[in-house]
C-alpha cells in the first residue's frame, strides 16, 4: 500500500479553487487499491474525517494575514511527519501543492528521507509574478520556489511551459520533473435550457443567451482585464461583456473604473460571483464567446472549463494558453486594436464556424485533459517503483 499525503490545498470537499477541485477529483475517481490518500484540510479544529475514502485531517491555523497559507503548509508537514512516525509508515509520498515553504523544507526533508518517504512538489504557476504582492513578498515567493525545487525528489508540473521553466531556471539543481496536466470534464450542465434559475439570472443581469462574451476568474491585473475592457469598448460589437468575478472591496476595481470609465458603456457588465456550478456551466454554454487574458503561468482551470463548455474561445496568445487551446481557440495579442478587431471578426461568423471551434475545443479536453486520464496518470506515478 502506498500512502500518499496531499498537502497545500484548502481541503475537501472542494469549496474553493483549482487545487481543491484536483484533490476532490483525485480521491473521488481513485481506481487503484494500492494507493491510500491522506489529505490536509484547513479547519477550525484538528479532527479527522473520511471523504471519498480518503483520510482527511484538519489543520487549525491562527489567522495571521497573508502568511496564513505558509503557516498552514508548515503545520500540515509537521503533522504528516508525526503521523508517519507514529504509524511507522514506509515507502510513502508527501505531495506538496505550490511552493510556499521553501525556506523550511530542507529541515523536514531530512526527517522524511530517514523514513524512506519521497517529497513531490507541484510548482503551480509563477506566484512571484503576481501583482497583488509587494516587492518583499515577491522576493520570498521566488526564493521559496527555488528551495522547493532544490529539496524535492520530483516536480509534477501541470504545464509543459512550467516544466520547461523549472528545468531552465533551476538547472543548477538538476531537478527531476514530470508533466501531468490539470483536468476537466466535457459534460453539459444538468440544468435545462429554460431552467428557472437560469432565466431568473439572465433577467436580473439584463443579459440574453448567446448574446454575450464571458470572463470568469480572479479580479487581478495579471489577467489583463484593463486591456480586454478597453478593447471591448473600442469594438463595435452589439453583444455584452459579462464579467463573473468578486470585485467587492477591491481597490483594483476602482482603479480600473477610473482608467477606462467602463461605466459609460452599457455593454460592460460586472455581475458578481456564481457559486452554483451547474448554473455557471450553463452560463458558459450559452456564451457567444469566452475571453481569457491570463498570462501568469500554468494550466488555468477556468480555461479548461471554458474549452469544455463554450464553442468560441478567444485567448491571449502566450505559450501557456496556446499549449492548452492549440487549434481549438483563436488568439489575440496585447497590441492596441488587436482584440477589438478579432471580436468584430468573430461576431460575423456563421454557426458552422462556431461549431467547428466548439468541436475542436472539446476534443482537446477529451484527449488531453479528462479527469479520468489525469487520475490514471497520477496513480501510475504514485505506484511506480
TORROPA-308971 format. One record per residue (C-alpha): x, y, z; residue in three letters. Coordinates in Angstrom, 1 decimal, m for minus. Example, Ala and Ser with C-alpha at 12.3 -4.5 7.8 and 13.67 -1.06 7.14 Angstrom:
+--------+--------+--------+------+
:      X :      Y :      Z : type :
+--------+--------+--------+------+
:   12.3 :   m4.5 :    7.8 :  ALA :
:   13.7 :   m1.1 :    7.1 :  SER :
+--------+--------+--------+------+
This chain:
+--------+--------+--------+------+
:      X :      Y :      Z : type :
+--------+--------+--------+------+
:    0.0 :    0.0 :    0.0 :  UNK :
:    1.3 :    3.4 :   m1.0 :  UNK :
:    0.4 :    6.1 :    1.5 :  UNK :
:    0.2 :    9.5 :   m0.3 :  UNK :
:   m0.1 :   12.6 :    1.8 :  UNK :
:   m1.5 :   15.6 :   m0.2 :  UNK :
:   m0.7 :   18.9 :    1.4 :  UNK :
:   m1.3 :   22.5 :    0.3 :  UNK :
:   m4.9 :   22.6 :   m0.8 :  UNK :
:   m7.6 :   24.0 :    1.5 :  UNK :
:   m9.0 :   20.5 :    1.6 :  UNK :
:  m12.0 :   18.5 :    0.5 :  UNK :
:  m14.9 :   18.5 :   m0.2 :  UNK :
:  m13.9 :   21.2 :   m2.6 :  UNK :
:  m15.3 :   24.7 :   m1.9 :  UNK :
:  m12.6 :   26.8 :   m3.4 :  UNK :
:  m10.3 :   26.8 :   m6.4 :  UNK :
:   m8.2 :   24.6 :   m8.7 :  UNK :
:   m6.1 :   22.6 :   m6.2 :  UNK :
:   m9.2 :   21.8 :   m4.1 :  UNK :
:  m11.0 :   20.5 :   m7.1 :  UNK :
:   m8.0 :   18.5 :   m8.2 :  UNK :
:   m7.8 :   16.7 :   m4.8 :  UNK :
:  m11.5 :   16.1 :   m4.8 :  UNK :
:  m11.4 :   14.5 :   m8.3 :  UNK :
:   m8.2 :   12.5 :   m7.5 :  UNK :
:   m9.8 :   10.9 :   m4.4 :  UNK :
:  m13.3 :   10.5 :   m5.9 :  UNK :
:  m12.1 :    8.8 :   m9.0 :  UNK :
:   m9.5 :    6.5 :   m7.4 :  UNK :
:   m9.3 :    3.1 :   m9.0 :  UNK :
:   m6.0 :    1.7 :   m7.7 :  UNK :
:   m6.4 :   m0.1 :   m4.4 :  UNK :
:   m2.7 :    0.2 :   m3.8 :  UNK :
:   m3.0 :    3.9 :   m3.2 :  UNK :
:   m4.4 :    5.4 :    0.0 :  UNK :
:   m4.7 :    9.2 :    0.3 :  UNK :
:   m4.2 :   11.4 :    3.4 :  UNK :
:   m5.4 :   15.0 :    2.7 :  UNK :
:   m4.7 :   18.1 :    4.8 :  UNK :
:   m7.7 :   20.4 :    5.2 :  UNK :
:   m7.7 :   23.9 :    6.6 :  UNK :
:  m10.1 :   23.8 :    9.5 :  UNK :
:  m11.1 :   25.4 :   12.8 :  UNK :
:  m10.2 :   22.2 :   14.7 :  UNK :
:   m7.7 :   19.3 :   14.4 :  UNK :
:  m10.2 :   16.5 :   13.9 :  UNK :
:  m10.0 :   13.7 :   11.3 :  UNK :
:  m12.8 :   12.6 :    8.9 :  UNK :
:  m13.3 :   10.4 :    5.9 :  UNK :
:  m14.2 :   11.7 :    2.5 :  UNK :
:  m14.0 :    9.9 :   m0.9 :  UNK :
:  m12.5 :    7.0 :    1.1 :  UNK :
:   m9.5 :    9.3 :    1.9 :  UNK :
:   m8.3 :   10.1 :    5.4 :  UNK :
:   m8.7 :   13.8 :    5.9 :  UNK :
:   m7.1 :   15.7 :    8.7 :  UNK :
:   m8.0 :   19.2 :    9.7 :  UNK :
:   m5.2 :   21.7 :   10.5 :  UNK :
:   m6.1 :   24.6 :   12.6 :  UNK :
:   m4.1 :   27.7 :   11.9 :  UNK :
:   m4.3 :   31.2 :   13.5 :  UNK :
:   m5.3 :   34.0 :   11.2 :  UNK :
:   m2.1 :   35.9 :   10.6 :  UNK :
:   m3.0 :   37.5 :    7.3 :  UNK :
:   m1.2 :   36.7 :    4.1 :  UNK :
:    1.3 :   34.4 :    5.9 :  UNK :
:   m1.5 :   32.1 :    7.0 :  UNK :
:   m1.1 :   29.9 :    3.9 :  UNK :
:    2.6 :   29.4 :    4.7 :  UNK :
:    1.9 :   28.5 :    8.3 :  UNK :
:   m0.9 :   26.1 :    7.2 :  UNK :
:    1.6 :   24.2 :    5.0 :  UNK :
:    4.2 :   24.1 :    7.7 :  UNK :
:    1.7 :   22.8 :   10.3 :  UNK :
:    0.5 :   20.2 :    7.7 :  UNK :
:    4.0 :   19.0 :    7.0 :  UNK :
:    4.7 :   18.8 :   10.8 :  UNK :
:    1.5 :   16.8 :   11.4 :  UNK :
:    2.4 :   14.5 :    8.4 :  UNK :
:    5.9 :   13.7 :    9.8 :  UNK :
:    4.3 :   13.0 :   13.2 :  UNK :
:    1.7 :   10.6 :   11.7 :  UNK :
:    4.2 :    8.7 :    9.6 :  UNK :
:    6.5 :    8.2 :   12.6 :  UNK :
:    3.7 :    7.2 :   14.9 :  UNK :
:    2.3 :    4.6 :   12.4 :  UNK :
:    5.8 :    3.5 :   11.2 :  UNK :
:    4.8 :    4.0 :    7.5 :  UNK :
:    7.4 :    3.2 :    4.9 :  UNK :
:    7.7 :    4.0 :    1.2 :  UNK :
:    5.2 :    6.8 :    1.4 :  UNK :
:    4.9 :   10.0 :   m0.7 :  UNK :
:    4.3 :   13.6 :    0.5 :  UNK :
:    2.9 :   15.6 :   m2.4 :  UNK :
:    3.0 :   19.4 :   m1.7 :  UNK :
:    0.9 :   21.7 :   m3.8 :  UNK :
:    2.6 :   25.1 :   m4.5 :  UNK :
:    5.9 :   26.5 :   m3.4 :  UNK :
:    5.1 :   28.3 :   m0.1 :  UNK :
:    7.5 :   26.7 :    2.4 :  UNK :
:   10.8 :   26.6 :    0.5 :  UNK :
:   13.0 :   28.0 :    3.4 :  UNK :
:   11.7 :   25.4 :    5.8 :  UNK :
:   11.5 :   22.3 :    3.5 :  UNK :
:   15.1 :   21.1 :    3.9 :  UNK :
:   14.5 :   20.6 :    7.7 :  UNK :
:   11.6 :   18.3 :    7.1 :  UNK :
:   13.1 :   16.7 :    4.0 :  UNK :
:   15.9 :   15.2 :    6.2 :  UNK :
:   13.3 :   13.7 :    8.6 :  UNK :
:   11.3 :   12.2 :    5.7 :  UNK :
:   14.4 :   10.8 :    4.0 :  UNK :
:   15.2 :    8.9 :    7.1 :  UNK :
:   11.8 :    7.3 :    7.0 :  UNK :
:   12.1 :    6.4 :    3.3 :  UNK :
:    9.5 :    9.0 :    2.3 :  UNK :
:    9.7 :   10.8 :   m1.0 :  UNK :
:    8.7 :   14.5 :   m1.4 :  UNK :
:    6.9 :   15.5 :   m4.6 :  UNK :
:    6.1 :   19.1 :   m5.3 :  UNK :
:    3.6 :   20.8 :   m7.7 :  UNK :
:    5.2 :   24.2 :   m8.5 :  UNK :
:    1.9 :   25.7 :   m9.7 :  UNK :
:    2.3 :   28.9 :  m11.7 :  UNK :
:    4.5 :   32.0 :  m11.3 :  UNK :
:    3.3 :   33.1 :   m7.9 :  UNK :
:    6.2 :   35.5 :   m7.6 :  UNK :
:    4.9 :   37.4 :  m10.7 :  UNK :
:    1.5 :   38.2 :   m9.3 :  UNK :
:    0.9 :   42.0 :   m9.0 :  UNK :
:   m1.0 :   41.7 :   m5.7 :  UNK :
:    2.2 :   41.0 :   m3.8 :  UNK :
:    4.6 :   43.8 :   m2.8 :  UNK :
:    8.3 :   43.6 :   m3.7 :  UNK :
:    9.3 :   41.8 :   m0.4 :  UNK :
:    6.7 :   39.1 :   m0.8 :  UNK :
:    7.6 :   38.5 :   m4.4 :  UNK :
:   11.2 :   38.0 :   m3.4 :  UNK :
:   10.1 :   35.5 :   m0.8 :  UNK :
:    8.0 :   33.5 :   m3.3 :  UNK :
:   10.9 :   33.4 :   m5.8 :  UNK :
:   13.3 :   32.2 :   m3.1 :  UNK :
:   10.7 :   29.7 :   m1.8 :  UNK :
:   10.2 :   28.3 :   m5.3 :  UNK :
:   14.0 :   27.8 :   m5.7 :  UNK :
:   14.3 :   26.0 :   m2.4 :  UNK :
:   11.3 :   23.8 :   m3.1 :  UNK :
:   12.8 :   22.8 :   m6.4 :  UNK :
:   16.2 :   22.1 :   m4.7 :  UNK :
:   14.7 :   19.9 :   m1.9 :  UNK :
:   12.1 :   17.9 :   m3.8 :  UNK :
:   12.6 :   14.4 :   m5.2 :  UNK :
:   10.2 :   15.1 :   m8.1 :  UNK :
:    8.4 :   18.2 :   m9.5 :  UNK :
:    5.0 :   17.4 :  m11.0 :  UNK :
:    4.2 :   20.2 :  m13.5 :  UNK :
:    0.7 :   20.7 :  m14.8 :  UNK :
:    2.0 :   22.7 :  m17.8 :  UNK :
:    4.8 :   21.9 :  m20.3 :  UNK :
:    5.6 :   25.6 :  m20.2 :  UNK :
:    6.1 :   25.4 :  m16.4 :  UNK :
:    8.2 :   22.2 :  m16.7 :  UNK :
:   10.5 :   23.9 :  m19.3 :  UNK :
:   10.8 :   27.0 :  m17.0 :  UNK :
:   11.8 :   24.8 :  m14.0 :  UNK :
:   14.4 :   22.9 :  m16.0 :  UNK :
:   15.9 :   26.0 :  m17.4 :  UNK :
:   15.8 :   28.4 :  m14.5 :  UNK :
:   16.9 :   25.8 :  m11.9 :  UNK :
:   19.2 :   23.6 :  m13.9 :  UNK :
:   21.9 :   24.0 :  m11.3 :  UNK :
:   19.8 :   21.8 :   m9.0 :  UNK :
:   19.3 :   19.2 :  m11.8 :  UNK :
:   15.6 :   18.9 :  m11.0 :  UNK :
:   13.7 :   15.8 :  m11.8 :  UNK :
:   10.4 :   16.7 :  m13.4 :  UNK :
:    7.3 :   15.1 :  m15.0 :  UNK :
:    4.2 :   16.5 :  m16.7 :  UNK :
:    0.7 :   15.7 :  m15.6 :  UNK :
:   m2.0 :   18.2 :  m16.7 :  UNK :
:   m4.9 :   19.6 :  m14.7 :  UNK :
:   m8.2 :   18.1 :  m15.6 :  UNK :
:  m11.7 :   19.0 :  m16.8 :  UNK :
:  m14.9 :   17.2 :  m18.0 :  UNK :
:  m16.9 :   17.6 :  m21.1 :  UNK :
:  m20.3 :   17.3 :  m19.6 :  UNK :
:  m23.3 :   19.5 :  m20.2 :  UNK :
:  m24.9 :   21.3 :  m17.3 :  UNK :
:  m27.7 :   19.4 :  m15.6 :  UNK :
:  m29.9 :   22.4 :  m15.9 :  UNK :
:  m32.5 :   22.6 :  m18.7 :  UNK :
:  m32.2 :   25.4 :  m21.3 :  UNK :
:  m35.3 :   27.1 :  m19.8 :  UNK :
:  m34.4 :   26.4 :  m16.1 :  UNK :
:  m36.0 :   28.9 :  m13.8 :  UNK :
:  m32.7 :   29.8 :  m12.0 :  UNK :
:  m31.0 :   30.4 :  m15.4 :  UNK :
:  m33.8 :   32.6 :  m16.8 :  UNK :
:  m34.0 :   34.5 :  m13.5 :  UNK :
:  m30.2 :   35.1 :  m13.5 :  UNK :
:  m30.4 :   36.4 :  m17.1 :  UNK :
:  m33.3 :   38.7 :  m16.2 :  UNK :
:  m31.6 :   40.1 :  m13.1 :  UNK :
:  m28.4 :   40.9 :  m15.0 :  UNK :
:  m30.1 :   42.1 :  m18.2 :  UNK :
:  m28.3 :   39.5 :  m20.3 :  UNK :
:  m29.5 :   37.4 :  m23.2 :  UNK :
:  m28.4 :   33.9 :  m24.1 :  UNK :
:  m25.9 :   33.7 :  m26.9 :  UNK :
:  m25.6 :   37.5 :  m26.9 :  UNK :
:  m22.6 :   38.0 :  m24.6 :  UNK :
:  m18.9 :   37.4 :  m24.3 :  UNK :
:  m17.8 :   36.0 :  m20.9 :  UNK :
:  m14.9 :   36.3 :  m18.5 :  UNK :
:  m14.7 :   34.1 :  m15.4 :  UNK :
:  m11.8 :   34.4 :  m13.0 :  UNK :
:  m10.0 :   36.2 :  m10.3 :  UNK :
:  m10.2 :   40.0 :  m10.4 :  UNK :
:   m6.4 :   40.7 :  m10.6 :  UNK :
:   m4.3 :   42.9 :  m13.0 :  UNK :
:   m2.3 :   39.9 :  m14.5 :  UNK :
:   m5.5 :   38.6 :  m16.1 :  UNK :
:   m5.3 :   41.7 :  m18.3 :  UNK :
:   m8.8 :   42.9 :  m17.6 :  UNK :
:   m7.9 :   46.5 :  m18.3 :  UNK :
:   m6.7 :   45.6 :  m21.8 :  UNK :
:   m9.8 :   43.4 :  m22.5 :  UNK :
:  m12.2 :   46.1 :  m21.3 :  UNK :
:  m10.5 :   48.8 :  m23.3 :  UNK :
:  m10.6 :   46.6 :  m26.5 :  UNK :
:  m14.2 :   45.7 :  m25.9 :  UNK :
:  m15.2 :   49.3 :  m25.6 :  UNK :
:  m13.2 :   50.0 :  m28.8 :  UNK :
:  m15.1 :   47.3 :  m30.7 :  UNK :
:  m18.4 :   47.8 :  m32.5 :  UNK :
:  m20.0 :   44.6 :  m31.2 :  UNK :
:  m23.6 :   44.8 :  m30.1 :  UNK :
:  m23.0 :   42.0 :  m27.6 :  UNK :
:  m22.3 :   42.4 :  m23.9 :  UNK :
:  m19.2 :   41.6 :  m21.9 :  UNK :
:  m20.2 :   39.7 :  m18.8 :  UNK :
:  m17.6 :   39.5 :  m16.1 :  UNK :
:  m18.1 :   36.9 :  m13.3 :  UNK :
:  m15.7 :   37.8 :  m10.6 :  UNK :
:  m15.6 :   39.0 :   m7.0 :  UNK :
:  m14.9 :   42.7 :   m7.1 :  UNK :
:  m16.2 :   43.6 :   m3.6 :  UNK :
:  m13.8 :   45.7 :   m1.6 :  UNK :
:  m11.3 :   45.5 :   m4.4 :  UNK :
:   m9.1 :   48.6 :   m5.0 :  UNK :
:   m8.3 :   47.3 :   m8.5 :  UNK :
:  m12.0 :   47.7 :   m9.4 :  UNK :
:  m11.9 :   51.5 :   m8.6 :  UNK :
:   m8.6 :   51.8 :  m10.4 :  UNK :
:  m10.0 :   50.2 :  m13.5 :  UNK :
:  m13.1 :   52.3 :  m13.4 :  UNK :
:  m11.1 :   55.5 :  m13.2 :  UNK :
:   m8.8 :   54.4 :  m16.0 :  UNK :
:  m11.3 :   53.1 :  m18.5 :  UNK :
:  m14.6 :   54.7 :  m17.5 :  UNK :
:  m16.3 :   51.4 :  m18.3 :  UNK :
:  m19.4 :   52.6 :  m16.5 :  UNK :
:  m20.2 :   54.7 :  m19.6 :  UNK :
:  m20.5 :   51.6 :  m21.7 :  UNK :
:  m23.7 :   49.7 :  m21.0 :  UNK :
:  m22.2 :   46.6 :  m22.6 :  UNK :
:  m19.7 :   46.1 :  m19.8 :  UNK :
:  m21.5 :   44.1 :  m17.0 :  UNK :
:  m19.9 :   43.1 :  m13.8 :  UNK :
:  m22.3 :   40.6 :  m12.4 :  UNK :
:  m20.6 :   39.3 :   m9.2 :  UNK :
:  m19.9 :   35.7 :   m8.5 :  UNK :
:  m21.8 :   32.5 :   m9.3 :  UNK :
:  m21.2 :   29.7 :   m6.8 :  UNK :
:  m23.8 :   27.2 :   m8.3 :  UNK :
:  m21.5 :   25.2 :  m10.6 :  UNK :
:  m24.3 :   23.9 :  m12.8 :  UNK :
:  m25.6 :   27.4 :  m13.3 :  UNK :
:  m22.1 :   28.6 :  m14.1 :  UNK :
:  m21.6 :   25.8 :  m16.6 :  UNK :
:  m24.9 :   26.7 :  m18.3 :  UNK :
:  m23.9 :   30.4 :  m18.5 :  UNK :
:  m20.7 :   29.2 :  m20.1 :  UNK :
:  m22.6 :   27.1 :  m22.6 :  UNK :
:  m24.8 :   30.0 :  m23.7 :  UNK :
:  m21.9 :   32.5 :  m24.0 :  UNK :
:  m21.2 :   33.5 :  m27.6 :  UNK :
:  m17.5 :   33.5 :  m26.8 :  UNK :
:  m15.2 :   33.3 :  m23.8 :  UNK :
:  m12.3 :   35.8 :  m23.4 :  UNK :
:   m9.2 :   34.6 :  m21.5 :  UNK :
:   m6.5 :   37.1 :  m20.7 :  UNK :
:   m4.5 :   35.1 :  m18.1 :  UNK :
:   m0.7 :   35.2 :  m18.6 :  UNK :
:    0.8 :   34.1 :  m15.2 :  UNK :
:    1.9 :   30.5 :  m15.9 :  UNK :
:    0.4 :   27.1 :  m15.6 :  UNK :
:   m2.7 :   25.3 :  m16.9 :  UNK :
:   m5.6 :   27.5 :  m15.8 :  UNK :
:   m8.7 :   25.6 :  m14.6 :  UNK :
:  m11.1 :   28.3 :  m15.9 :  UNK :
:   m9.6 :   27.9 :  m19.4 :  UNK :
:  m10.2 :   24.2 :  m19.4 :  UNK :
:  m13.7 :   24.7 :  m18.2 :  UNK :
:  m14.4 :   27.2 :  m21.0 :  UNK :
:  m12.9 :   24.9 :  m23.6 :  UNK :
:  m15.2 :   22.1 :  m22.3 :  UNK :
:  m18.3 :   24.3 :  m22.4 :  UNK :
:  m18.1 :   27.3 :  m24.7 :  UNK :
:  m17.8 :   27.0 :  m28.5 :  UNK :
:  m15.7 :   30.0 :  m29.2 :  UNK :
:  m12.7 :   30.8 :  m27.0 :  UNK :
:  m10.6 :   34.0 :  m27.5 :  UNK :
:   m7.3 :   33.5 :  m25.7 :  UNK :
:   m4.3 :   35.8 :  m25.0 :  UNK :
:   m1.6 :   34.3 :  m27.2 :  UNK :
:    1.0 :   33.4 :  m24.5 :  UNK :
:    2.6 :   29.9 :  m24.6 :  UNK :
:    0.6 :   28.6 :  m21.6 :  UNK :
:   m2.7 :   29.3 :  m23.3 :  UNK :
:   m1.6 :   28.1 :  m26.7 :  UNK :
:   m0.4 :   24.8 :  m25.1 :  UNK :
:   m3.9 :   24.2 :  m23.8 :  UNK :
:   m6.1 :   25.7 :  m26.5 :  UNK :
:   m4.0 :   24.6 :  m29.6 :  UNK :
:   m6.2 :   24.7 :  m32.7 :  UNK :
:   m9.4 :   24.7 :  m30.6 :  UNK :
:   m9.3 :   28.5 :  m29.9 :  UNK :
:   m8.4 :   31.9 :  m31.6 :  UNK :
:   m5.7 :   34.2 :  m30.2 :  UNK :
:   m5.0 :   37.8 :  m29.7 :  UNK :
:   m2.0 :   39.9 :  m28.6 :  UNK :
:   m1.9 :   42.9 :  m26.3 :  UNK :
:   m1.4 :   45.2 :  m29.2 :  UNK :
:   m3.9 :   48.1 :  m29.3 :  UNK :
:   m6.8 :   47.2 :  m31.6 :  UNK :
:   m6.0 :   43.5 :  m31.9 :  UNK :
:   m8.7 :   42.1 :  m29.7 :  UNK :
:  m11.3 :   44.7 :  m30.8 :  UNK :
:  m10.7 :   43.6 :  m34.4 :  UNK :
:  m10.9 :   39.9 :  m33.5 :  UNK :
:  m14.2 :   40.5 :  m31.7 :  UNK :
:  m15.7 :   42.2 :  m34.7 :  UNK :
:  m14.5 :   39.4 :  m37.0 :  UNK :
:  m15.9 :   36.5 :  m35.0 :  UNK :
:  m19.1 :   38.5 :  m34.4 :  UNK :
:  m19.8 :   37.8 :  m38.1 :  UNK :
:  m19.1 :   34.1 :  m38.1 :  UNK :
:  m21.7 :   31.6 :  m39.1 :  UNK :
:  m22.9 :   28.8 :  m36.9 :  UNK :
:  m20.8 :   26.3 :  m38.8 :  UNK :
:  m17.6 :   28.2 :  m37.9 :  UNK :
:  m18.6 :   28.4 :  m34.2 :  UNK :
:  m19.4 :   24.7 :  m34.2 :  UNK :
:  m16.0 :   23.9 :  m35.8 :  UNK :
:  m14.2 :   25.5 :  m33.0 :  UNK :
:  m16.5 :   24.1 :  m30.4 :  UNK :
:  m15.8 :   20.5 :  m31.6 :  UNK :
:  m12.0 :   21.1 :  m31.6 :  UNK :
:  m12.1 :   22.7 :  m28.1 :  UNK :
:  m14.0 :   19.8 :  m26.6 :  UNK :
:  m11.7 :   17.3 :  m28.5 :  UNK :
:   m8.7 :   19.0 :  m26.6 :  UNK :
:  m10.3 :   18.2 :  m23.3 :  UNK :
:  m11.4 :   14.6 :  m24.2 :  UNK :
:   m7.9 :   13.7 :  m25.5 :  UNK :
:   m5.6 :   15.6 :  m23.2 :  UNK :
:   m7.3 :   16.9 :  m20.1 :  UNK :
:  m10.1 :   14.5 :  m19.0 :  UNK :
:  m10.1 :   13.8 :  m15.3 :  UNK :
:  m10.1 :   10.0 :  m15.8 :  UNK :
:   m6.9 :   10.4 :  m17.8 :  UNK :
:   m5.3 :   12.7 :  m15.2 :  UNK :
:   m6.2 :   10.5 :  m12.3 :  UNK :
:   m4.9 :    7.4 :  m14.1 :  UNK :
:   m1.5 :    9.1 :  m14.7 :  UNK :
:   m1.3 :   10.2 :  m11.0 :  UNK :
:   m2.0 :    6.7 :   m9.8 :  UNK :
:    0.7 :    5.3 :  m12.2 :  UNK :
:    3.1 :    7.9 :  m10.8 :  UNK :
:    2.4 :    7.2 :   m7.2 :  UNK :
:    2.7 :    3.4 :   m7.6 :  UNK :
:    5.8 :    3.5 :   m9.8 :  UNK :
:    8.9 :    1.9 :   m8.3 :  UNK :
+--------+--------+--------+------+
